[in-house]
């Protein structure tokens, strides 16, 4: 996942929109999604929409 940089609205980048779509409808086999969201948020910590969607992801360890 690349950091959002440059001109234009960073909320309209294809990478961000794809990440948001995946966060809103996580698939069981998408084990890298939490890490990808965390990486995105390291570079874009002010993106509340992605942050909220990331927080709603089910826990990876549900064995407890």
mmCIF file of the N, C-alpha and C atoms, coordinates in Angstrom:
data_MODEL
# 
_entry.id   MODEL 
# 
loop_
_atom_site.group_PDB 
_atom_site.id 
_atom_site.type_symbol 
_atom_site.label_atom_id 
_atom_site.label_alt_id 
_atom_site.label_comp_id 
_atom_site.label_asym_id 
_atom_site.label_entity_id 
_atom_site.label_seq_id 
_atom_site.pdbx_PDB_ins_code 
_atom_site.Cartn_x 
_atom_site.Cartn_y 
_atom_site.Cartn_z 
_atom_site.occupancy 
_atom_site.B_iso_or_equiv 
_atom_site.pdbx_formal_charge 
_atom_site.auth_seq_id 
_atom_site.auth_comp_id 
_atom_site.auth_asym_id 
_atom_site.auth_atom_id 
_atom_site.pdbx_PDB_model_num 
ATOM 1   N N  . UNK A 1 1  ? 0.850   -1.163  0.000  1.00 0.00 ? 1  UNK A N  1 
ATOM 2   C CA . UNK A 1 1  ? 0.000   0.000   0.000  1.00 0.00 ? 1  UNK A CA 1 
ATOM 3   C C  . UNK A 1 1  ? 0.896   1.225   0.000  1.00 0.00 ? 1  UNK A C  1 
ATOM 4   N N  . UNK A 1 2  ? 0.607   2.130   -0.869 1.00 0.00 ? 2  UNK A N  1 
ATOM 5   C CA . UNK A 1 2  ? 1.393   3.358   -0.969 1.00 0.00 ? 2  UNK A CA 1 
ATOM 6   C C  . UNK A 1 2  ? 0.781   4.460   -0.127 1.00 0.00 ? 2  UNK A C  1 
ATOM 7   N N  . UNK A 1 3  ? 1.633   5.359   0.301  1.00 0.00 ? 3  UNK A N  1 
ATOM 8   C CA . UNK A 1 3  ? 1.153   6.540   1.027  1.00 0.00 ? 3  UNK A CA 1 
ATOM 9   C C  . UNK A 1 3  ? 0.463   7.468   0.047  1.00 0.00 ? 3  UNK A C  1 
ATOM 10  N N  . UNK A 1 4  ? -0.508  8.191   0.542  1.00 0.00 ? 4  UNK A N  1 
ATOM 11  C CA . UNK A 1 4  ? -1.221  9.143   -0.288 1.00 0.00 ? 4  UNK A CA 1 
ATOM 12  C C  . UNK A 1 4  ? -0.429  10.438  -0.297 1.00 0.00 ? 4  UNK A C  1 
ATOM 13  N N  . UNK A 1 5  ? 0.049   10.826  -1.466 1.00 0.00 ? 5  UNK A N  1 
ATOM 14  C CA . UNK A 1 5  ? 0.831   12.048  -1.603 1.00 0.00 ? 5  UNK A CA 1 
ATOM 15  C C  . UNK A 1 5  ? 0.444   12.747  -2.887 1.00 0.00 ? 5  UNK A C  1 
ATOM 16  N N  . UNK A 1 6  ? 0.854   13.995  -3.003 1.00 0.00 ? 6  UNK A N  1 
ATOM 17  C CA . UNK A 1 6  ? 0.685   14.705  -4.266 1.00 0.00 ? 6  UNK A CA 1 
ATOM 18  C C  . UNK A 1 6  ? -0.600  15.499  -4.323 1.00 0.00 ? 6  UNK A C  1 
ATOM 19  N N  . UNK A 1 7  ? -0.874  15.977  -5.529 1.00 0.00 ? 7  UNK A N  1 
ATOM 20  C CA . UNK A 1 7  ? -2.034  16.827  -5.752 1.00 0.00 ? 7  UNK A CA 1 
ATOM 21  C C  . UNK A 1 7  ? -3.308  16.000  -5.792 1.00 0.00 ? 7  UNK A C  1 
ATOM 22  N N  . UNK A 1 8  ? -4.418  16.699  -5.668 1.00 0.00 ? 8  UNK A N  1 
ATOM 23  C CA . UNK A 1 8  ? -5.706  16.023  -5.731 1.00 0.00 ? 8  UNK A CA 1 
ATOM 24  C C  . UNK A 1 8  ? -6.202  15.661  -4.345 1.00 0.00 ? 8  UNK A C  1 
ATOM 25  N N  . UNK A 1 9  ? -7.400  15.176  -4.310 1.00 0.00 ? 9  UNK A N  1 
ATOM 26  C CA . UNK A 1 9  ? -8.023  14.782  -3.050 1.00 0.00 ? 9  UNK A CA 1 
ATOM 27  C C  . UNK A 1 9  ? -7.528  13.396  -2.664 1.00 0.00 ? 9  UNK A C  1 
ATOM 28  N N  . UNK A 1 10 ? -6.790  13.270  -1.559 1.00 0.00 ? 10 UNK A N  1 
ATOM 29  C CA . UNK A 1 10 ? -6.274  11.960  -1.168 1.00 0.00 ? 10 UNK A CA 1 
ATOM 30  C C  . UNK A 1 10 ? -7.365  10.951  -0.864 1.00 0.00 ? 10 UNK A C  1 
ATOM 31  N N  . UNK A 1 11 ? -8.563  11.414  -0.609 1.00 0.00 ? 11 UNK A N  1 
ATOM 32  C CA . UNK A 1 11 ? -9.658  10.490  -0.318 1.00 0.00 ? 11 UNK A CA 1 
ATOM 33  C C  . UNK A 1 11 ? -10.232 9.852   -1.570 1.00 0.00 ? 11 UNK A C  1 
ATOM 34  N N  . UNK A 1 12 ? -9.757  10.265  -2.724 1.00 0.00 ? 12 UNK A N  1 
ATOM 35  C CA . UNK A 1 12 ? -10.274 9.728   -3.977 1.00 0.00 ? 12 UNK A CA 1 
ATOM 36  C C  . UNK A 1 12 ? -9.285  8.812   -4.683 1.00 0.00 ? 12 UNK A C  1 
ATOM 37  N N  . UNK A 1 13 ? -8.187  8.438   -4.035 1.00 0.00 ? 13 UNK A N  1 
ATOM 38  C CA . UNK A 1 13 ? -7.217  7.571   -4.697 1.00 0.00 ? 13 UNK A CA 1 
ATOM 39  C C  . UNK A 1 13 ? -7.789  6.167   -4.829 1.00 0.00 ? 13 UNK A C  1 
ATOM 40  N N  . UNK A 1 14 ? -7.476  5.480   -5.921 1.00 0.00 ? 14 UNK A N  1 
ATOM 41  C CA . UNK A 1 14 ? -7.977  4.125   -6.104 1.00 0.00 ? 14 UNK A CA 1 
ATOM 42  C C  . UNK A 1 14 ? -7.546  3.175   -4.980 1.00 0.00 ? 14 UNK A C  1 
ATOM 43  N N  . UNK A 1 15 ? -6.325  3.345   -4.471 1.00 0.00 ? 15 UNK A N  1 
ATOM 44  C CA . UNK A 1 15 ? -5.844  2.472   -3.400 1.00 0.00 ? 15 UNK A CA 1 
ATOM 45  C C  . UNK A 1 15 ? -6.672  2.640   -2.129 1.00 0.00 ? 15 UNK A C  1 
ATOM 46  N N  . UNK A 1 16 ? -6.975  3.884   -1.803 1.00 0.00 ? 16 UNK A N  1 
ATOM 47  C CA . UNK A 1 16 ? -7.763  4.147   -0.598 1.00 0.00 ? 16 UNK A CA 1 
ATOM 48  C C  . UNK A 1 16 ? -9.182  3.620   -0.754 1.00 0.00 ? 16 UNK A C  1 
ATOM 49  N N  . UNK A 1 17 ? -9.771  3.880   -1.908 1.00 0.00 ? 17 UNK A N  1 
ATOM 50  C CA . UNK A 1 17 ? -11.142 3.416   -2.142 1.00 0.00 ? 17 UNK A CA 1 
ATOM 51  C C  . UNK A 1 17 ? -11.229 1.893   -2.115 1.00 0.00 ? 17 UNK A C  1 
ATOM 52  N N  . UNK A 1 18 ? -10.215 1.226   -2.669 1.00 0.00 ? 18 UNK A N  1 
ATOM 53  C CA . UNK A 1 18 ? -10.187 -0.246  -2.642 1.00 0.00 ? 18 UNK A CA 1 
ATOM 54  C C  . UNK A 1 18 ? -10.033 -0.750  -1.210 1.00 0.00 ? 18 UNK A C  1 
ATOM 55  N N  . UNK A 1 19 ? -9.146  -0.124  -0.449 1.00 0.00 ? 19 UNK A N  1 
ATOM 56  C CA . UNK A 1 19 ? -8.949  -0.513  0.944  1.00 0.00 ? 19 UNK A CA 1 
ATOM 57  C C  . UNK A 1 19 ? -10.237 -0.339  1.732  1.00 0.00 ? 19 UNK A C  1 
ATOM 58  N N  . UNK A 1 20 ? -10.909 0.781   1.552  1.00 0.00 ? 20 UNK A N  1 
ATOM 59  C CA . UNK A 1 20 ? -12.176 1.008   2.251  1.00 0.00 ? 20 UNK A CA 1 
ATOM 60  C C  . UNK A 1 20 ? -13.226 -0.039  1.881  1.00 0.00 ? 20 UNK A C  1 
ATOM 61  N N  . UNK A 1 21 ? -13.302 -0.370  0.625  1.00 0.00 ? 21 UNK A N  1 
ATOM 62  C CA . UNK A 1 21 ? -14.265 -1.393  0.193  1.00 0.00 ? 21 UNK A CA 1 
ATOM 63  C C  . UNK A 1 21 ? -13.970 -2.726  0.861  1.00 0.00 ? 21 UNK A C  1 
ATOM 64  N N  . UNK A 1 22 ? -12.696 -3.078  0.928  1.00 0.00 ? 22 UNK A N  1 
ATOM 65  C CA . UNK A 1 22 ? -12.308 -4.342  1.567  1.00 0.00 ? 22 UNK A CA 1 
ATOM 66  C C  . UNK A 1 22 ? -12.561 -4.300  3.070  1.00 0.00 ? 22 UNK A C  1 
ATOM 67  N N  . UNK A 1 23 ? -12.324 -3.152  3.703  1.00 0.00 ? 23 UNK A N  1 
ATOM 68  C CA . UNK A 1 23 ? -12.568 -3.027  5.139  1.00 0.00 ? 23 UNK A CA 1 
ATOM 69  C C  . UNK A 1 23 ? -14.051 -3.123  5.465  1.00 0.00 ? 23 UNK A C  1 
ATOM 70  N N  . UNK A 1 24 ? -14.881 -2.611  4.572  1.00 0.00 ? 24 UNK A N  1 
ATOM 71  C CA . UNK A 1 24 ? -16.330 -2.638  4.810  1.00 0.00 ? 24 UNK A CA 1 
ATOM 72  C C  . UNK A 1 24 ? -16.933 -4.015  4.576  1.00 0.00 ? 24 UNK A C  1 
ATOM 73  N N  . UNK A 1 25 ? -16.258 -4.838  3.789  1.00 0.00 ? 25 UNK A N  1 
ATOM 74  C CA . UNK A 1 25 ? -16.754 -6.186  3.498  1.00 0.00 ? 25 UNK A CA 1 
ATOM 75  C C  . UNK A 1 25 ? -15.592 -7.171  3.553  1.00 0.00 ? 25 UNK A C  1 
ATOM 76  N N  . UNK A 1 26 ? -15.022 -7.388  4.754  1.00 0.00 ? 26 UNK A N  1 
ATOM 77  C CA . UNK A 1 26 ? -13.854 -8.261  4.862  1.00 0.00 ? 26 UNK A CA 1 
ATOM 78  C C  . UNK A 1 26 ? -14.203 -9.711  4.516  1.00 0.00 ? 26 UNK A C  1 
ATOM 79  N N  . UNK A 1 27 ? -13.301 -10.347 3.800  1.00 0.00 ? 27 UNK A N  1 
ATOM 80  C CA . UNK A 1 27 ? -13.476 -11.737 3.412  1.00 0.00 ? 27 UNK A CA 1 
ATOM 81  C C  . UNK A 1 27 ? -12.628 -12.622 4.326  1.00 0.00 ? 27 UNK A C  1 
ATOM 82  N N  . UNK A 1 28 ? -13.088 -13.815 4.647  1.00 0.00 ? 28 UNK A N  1 
ATOM 83  C CA . UNK A 1 28 ? -12.360 -14.682 5.583  1.00 0.00 ? 28 UNK A CA 1 
ATOM 84  C C  . UNK A 1 28 ? -10.905 -14.963 5.171  1.00 0.00 ? 28 UNK A C  1 
ATOM 85  N N  . UNK A 1 29 ? -10.622 -15.063 3.896  1.00 0.00 ? 29 UNK A N  1 
ATOM 86  C CA . UNK A 1 29 ? -9.277  -15.390 3.449  1.00 0.00 ? 29 UNK A CA 1 
ATOM 87  C C  . UNK A 1 29 ? -8.353  -14.200 3.294  1.00 0.00 ? 29 UNK A C  1 
ATOM 88  N N  . UNK A 1 30 ? -8.811  -13.005 3.628  1.00 0.00 ? 30 UNK A N  1 
ATOM 89  C CA . UNK A 1 30 ? -8.013  -11.800 3.435  1.00 0.00 ? 30 UNK A CA 1 
ATOM 90  C C  . UNK A 1 30 ? -7.227  -11.487 4.707  1.00 0.00 ? 30 UNK A C  1 
ATOM 91  N N  . UNK A 1 31 ? -6.241  -12.312 4.988  1.00 0.00 ? 31 UNK A N  1 
ATOM 92  C CA . UNK A 1 31 ? -5.477  -12.204 6.229  1.00 0.00 ? 31 UNK A CA 1 
ATOM 93  C C  . UNK A 1 31 ? -4.582  -10.975 6.278  1.00 0.00 ? 31 UNK A C  1 
ATOM 94  N N  . UNK A 1 32 ? -4.270  -10.361 5.151  1.00 0.00 ? 32 UNK A N  1 
ATOM 95  C CA . UNK A 1 32 ? -3.368  -9.204  5.144  1.00 0.00 ? 32 UNK A CA 1 
ATOM 96  C C  . UNK A 1 32 ? -4.103  -7.881  5.335  1.00 0.00 ? 32 UNK A C  1 
ATOM 97  N N  . UNK A 1 33 ? -5.408  -7.901  5.334  1.00 0.00 ? 33 UNK A N  1 
ATOM 98  C CA . UNK A 1 33 ? -6.183  -6.667  5.415  1.00 0.00 ? 33 UNK A CA 1 
ATOM 99  C C  . UNK A 1 33 ? -5.863  -5.817  6.648  1.00 0.00 ? 33 UNK A C  1 
ATOM 100 N N  . UNK A 1 34 ? -5.811  -6.377  7.849  1.00 0.00 ? 34 UNK A N  1 
ATOM 101 C CA . UNK A 1 34 ? -5.481  -5.530  9.005  1.00 0.00 ? 34 UNK A CA 1 
ATOM 102 C C  . UNK A 1 34 ? -4.105  -4.870  8.872  1.00 0.00 ? 34 UNK A C  1 
ATOM 103 N N  . UNK A 1 35 ? -3.126  -5.604  8.404  1.00 0.00 ? 35 UNK A N  1 
ATOM 104 C CA . UNK A 1 35 ? -1.775  -5.043  8.245  1.00 0.00 ? 35 UNK A CA 1 
ATOM 105 C C  . UNK A 1 35 ? -1.760  -3.955  7.181  1.00 0.00 ? 35 UNK A C  1 
ATOM 106 N N  . UNK A 1 36 ? -2.487  -4.160  6.093  1.00 0.00 ? 36 UNK A N  1 
ATOM 107 C CA . UNK A 1 36 ? -2.551  -3.142  5.041  1.00 0.00 ? 36 UNK A CA 1 
ATOM 108 C C  . UNK A 1 36 ? -3.218  -1.873  5.554  1.00 0.00 ? 36 UNK A C  1 
ATOM 109 N N  . UNK A 1 37 ? -4.269  -2.029  6.329  1.00 0.00 ? 37 UNK A N  1 
ATOM 110 C CA . UNK A 1 37 ? -4.947  -0.860  6.899  1.00 0.00 ? 37 UNK A CA 1 
ATOM 111 C C  . UNK A 1 37 ? -4.033  -0.138  7.881  1.00 0.00 ? 37 UNK A C  1 
ATOM 112 N N  . UNK A 1 38 ? -3.312  -0.891  8.696  1.00 0.00 ? 38 UNK A N  1 
ATOM 113 C CA . UNK A 1 38 ? -2.390  -0.276  9.651  1.00 0.00 ? 38 UNK A CA 1 
ATOM 114 C C  . UNK A 1 38 ? -1.275  0.480   8.929  1.00 0.00 ? 38 UNK A C  1 
ATOM 115 N N  . UNK A 1 39 ? -0.755  -0.091  7.865  1.00 0.00 ? 39 UNK A N  1 
ATOM 116 C CA . UNK A 1 39 ? 0.288   0.580   7.084  1.00 0.00 ? 39 UNK A CA 1 
ATOM 117 C C  . UNK A 1 39 ? -0.249  1.870   6.476  1.00 0.00 ? 39 UNK A C  1 
ATOM 118 N N  . UNK A 1 40 ? -1.429  1.801   5.904  1.00 0.00 ? 40 UNK A N  1 
ATOM 119 C CA . UNK A 1 40 ? -2.050  3.000   5.334  1.00 0.00 ? 40 UNK A CA 1 
ATOM 120 C C  . UNK A 1 40 ? -2.196  4.079   6.407  1.00 0.00 ? 40 UNK A C  1 
ATOM 121 N N  . UNK A 1 41 ? -2.669  3.682   7.591  1.00 0.00 ? 41 UNK A N  1 
ATOM 122 C CA . UNK A 1 41 ? -2.907  4.655   8.656  1.00 0.00 ? 41 UNK A CA 1 
ATOM 123 C C  . UNK A 1 41 ? -1.610  5.225   9.227  1.00 0.00 ? 41 UNK A C  1 
ATOM 124 N N  . UNK A 1 42 ? -0.510  4.496   9.135  1.00 0.00 ? 42 UNK A N  1 
ATOM 125 C CA . UNK A 1 42 ? 0.774   5.066   9.559  1.00 0.00 ? 42 UNK A CA 1 
ATOM 126 C C  . UNK A 1 42 ? 1.146   6.259   8.696  1.00 0.00 ? 42 UNK A C  1 
ATOM 127 N N  . UNK A 1 43 ? 0.799   6.189   7.420  1.00 0.00 ? 43 UNK A N  1 
ATOM 128 C CA . UNK A 1 43 ? 1.119   7.266   6.486  1.00 0.00 ? 43 UNK A CA 1 
ATOM 129 C C  . UNK A 1 43 ? 0.016   8.317   6.405  1.00 0.00 ? 43 UNK A C  1 
ATOM 130 N N  . UNK A 1 44 ? -1.182  7.961   6.835  1.00 0.00 ? 44 UNK A N  1 
ATOM 131 C CA . UNK A 1 44 ? -2.352  8.844   6.742  1.00 0.00 ? 44 UNK A CA 1 
ATOM 132 C C  . UNK A 1 44 ? -3.143  8.801   8.055  1.00 0.00 ? 44 UNK A C  1 
ATOM 133 N N  . UNK A 1 45 ? -2.525  9.212   9.159  1.00 0.00 ? 45 UNK A N  1 
ATOM 134 C CA . UNK A 1 45 ? -3.174  9.046   10.473 1.00 0.00 ? 45 UNK A CA 1 
ATOM 135 C C  . UNK A 1 45 ? -4.440  9.881   10.670 1.00 0.00 ? 45 UNK A C  1 
ATOM 136 N N  . UNK A 1 46 ? -4.671  10.851  9.833  1.00 0.00 ? 46 UNK A N  1 
ATOM 137 C CA . UNK A 1 46 ? -5.846  11.709  9.990  1.00 0.00 ? 46 UNK A CA 1 
ATOM 138 C C  . UNK A 1 46 ? -7.075  11.188  9.236  1.00 0.00 ? 46 UNK A C  1 
ATOM 139 N N  . UNK A 1 47 ? -6.953  10.047  8.576  1.00 0.00 ? 47 UNK A N  1 
ATOM 140 C CA . UNK A 1 47 ? -8.060  9.508   7.785  1.00 0.00 ? 47 UNK A CA 1 
ATOM 141 C C  . UNK A 1 47 ? -9.031  8.771   8.716  1.00 0.00 ? 47 UNK A C  1 
ATOM 142 N N  . UNK A 1 48 ? -9.989  9.507   9.225  1.00 0.00 ? 48 UNK A N  1 
ATOM 143 C CA . UNK A 1 48 ? -10.937 8.959   10.199 1.00 0.00 ? 48 UNK A CA 1 
ATOM 144 C C  . UNK A 1 48 ? -11.815 7.855   9.615  1.00 0.00 ? 48 UNK A C  1 
ATOM 145 N N  . UNK A 1 49 ? -12.141 7.949   8.344  1.00 0.00 ? 49 UNK A N  1 
ATOM 146 C CA . UNK A 1 49 ? -13.012 6.946   7.725  1.00 0.00 ? 49 UNK A CA 1 
ATOM 147 C C  . UNK A 1 49 ? -12.323 5.583   7.698  1.00 0.00 ? 49 UNK A C  1 
ATOM 148 N N  . UNK A 1 50 ? -11.065 5.551   7.297  1.00 0.00 ? 50 UNK A N  1 
ATOM 149 C CA . UNK A 1 50 ? -10.315 4.290   7.283  1.00 0.00 ? 50 UNK A CA 1 
ATOM 150 C C  . UNK A 1 50 ? -10.076 3.815   8.712  1.00 0.00 ? 50 UNK A C  1 
ATOM 151 N N  . UNK A 1 51 ? -9.756  4.741   9.605  1.00 0.00 ? 51 UNK A N  1 
ATOM 152 C CA . UNK A 1 51 ? -9.500  4.387   11.001 1.00 0.00 ? 51 UNK A CA 1 
ATOM 153 C C  . UNK A 1 51 ? -10.720 3.705   11.626 1.00 0.00 ? 51 UNK A C  1 
ATOM 154 N N  . UNK A 1 52 ? -11.889 4.271   11.389 1.00 0.00 ? 52 UNK A N  1 
ATOM 155 C CA . UNK A 1 52 ? -13.120 3.699   11.931 1.00 0.00 ? 52 UNK A CA 1 
ATOM 156 C C  . UNK A 1 52 ? -13.394 2.323   11.335 1.00 0.00 ? 52 UNK A C  1 
ATOM 157 N N  . UNK A 1 53 ? -13.214 2.193   10.031 1.00 0.00 ? 53 UNK A N  1 
ATOM 158 C CA . UNK A 1 53 ? -13.440 0.902   9.382  1.00 0.00 ? 53 UNK A CA 1 
ATOM 159 C C  . UNK A 1 53 ? -12.456 -0.139  9.900  1.00 0.00 ? 53 UNK A C  1 
ATOM 160 N N  . UNK A 1 54 ? -11.209 0.264   10.141 1.00 0.00 ? 54 UNK A N  1 
ATOM 161 C CA . UNK A 1 54 ? -10.191 -0.663  10.664 1.00 0.00 ? 54 UNK A CA 1 
ATOM 162 C C  . UNK A 1 54 ? -10.577 -1.139  12.052 1.00 0.00 ? 54 UNK A C  1 
ATOM 163 N N  . UNK A 1 55 ? -11.090 -0.245  12.883 1.00 0.00 ? 55 UNK A N  1 
ATOM 164 C CA . UNK A 1 55 ? -11.484 -0.603  14.244 1.00 0.00 ? 55 UNK A CA 1 
ATOM 165 C C  . UNK A 1 55 ? -12.651 -1.587  14.265 1.00 0.00 ? 55 UNK A C  1 
ATOM 166 N N  . UNK A 1 56 ? -13.432 -1.612  13.214 1.00 0.00 ? 56 UNK A N  1 
ATOM 167 C CA . UNK A 1 56 ? -14.599 -2.496  13.158 1.00 0.00 ? 56 UNK A CA 1 
ATOM 168 C C  . UNK A 1 56 ? -14.274 -3.898  12.645 1.00 0.00 ? 56 UNK A C  1 
ATOM 169 N N  . UNK A 1 57 ? -13.031 -4.104  12.200 1.00 0.00 ? 57 UNK A N  1 
ATOM 170 C CA . UNK A 1 57 ? -12.658 -5.438  11.728 1.00 0.00 ? 57 UNK A CA 1 
ATOM 171 C C  . UNK A 1 57 ? -12.776 -6.445  12.866 1.00 0.00 ? 57 UNK A C  1 
ATOM 172 N N  . UNK A 1 58 ? -13.256 -7.643  12.567 1.00 0.00 ? 58 UNK A N  1 
ATOM 173 C CA . UNK A 1 58 ? -13.306 -8.668  13.601 1.00 0.00 ? 58 UNK A CA 1 
ATOM 174 C C  . UNK A 1 58 ? -11.895 -9.035  14.054 1.00 0.00 ? 58 UNK A C  1 
ATOM 175 N N  . UNK A 1 59 ? -11.791 -9.451  15.266 1.00 0.00 ? 59 UNK A N  1 
ATOM 176 C CA . UNK A 1 59 ? -10.501 -9.849  15.801 1.00 0.00 ? 59 UNK A CA 1 
ATOM 177 C C  . UNK A 1 59 ? -9.974  -11.066 15.062 1.00 0.00 ? 59 UNK A C  1 
ATOM 178 N N  . UNK A 1 60 ? -8.662  -11.105 14.828 1.00 0.00 ? 60 UNK A N  1 
ATOM 179 C CA . UNK A 1 60 ? -8.060  -12.259 14.160 1.00 0.00 ? 60 UNK A CA 1 
ATOM 180 C C  . UNK A 1 60 ? -7.970  -13.453 15.086 1.00 0.00 ? 60 UNK A C  1 
ATOM 181 N N  . UNK A 1 61 ? -7.904  -13.193 16.389 1.00 0.00 ? 61 UNK A N  1 
ATOM 182 C CA . UNK A 1 61 ? -7.798  -14.279 17.353 1.00 0.00 ? 61 UNK A CA 1 
ATOM 183 C C  . UNK A 1 61 ? -9.107  -14.384 18.120 1.00 0.00 ? 61 UNK A C  1 
ATOM 184 N N  . UNK A 1 62 ? -9.986  -15.231 17.632 1.00 0.00 ? 62 UNK A N  1 
ATOM 185 C CA . UNK A 1 62 ? -11.281 -15.400 18.282 1.00 0.00 ? 62 UNK A CA 1 
ATOM 186 C C  . UNK A 1 62 ? -11.342 -16.708 19.062 1.00 0.00 ? 62 UNK A C  1 
ATOM 187 N N  . UNK A 1 63 ? -10.167 -17.247 19.407 1.00 0.00 ? 63 UNK A N  1 
ATOM 188 C CA . UNK A 1 63 ? -10.128 -18.524 20.101 1.00 0.00 ? 63 UNK A CA 1 
ATOM 189 C C  . UNK A 1 63 ? -10.396 -18.381 21.597 1.00 0.00 ? 63 UNK A C  1 
ATOM 190 N N  . UNK A 1 64 ? -10.383 -17.154 22.099 1.00 0.00 ? 64 UNK A N  1 
ATOM 191 C CA . UNK A 1 64 ? -10.601 -16.947 23.528 1.00 0.00 ? 64 UNK A CA 1 
ATOM 192 C C  . UNK A 1 64 ? -12.047 -16.967 23.890 1.00 0.00 ? 64 UNK A C  1 
# 
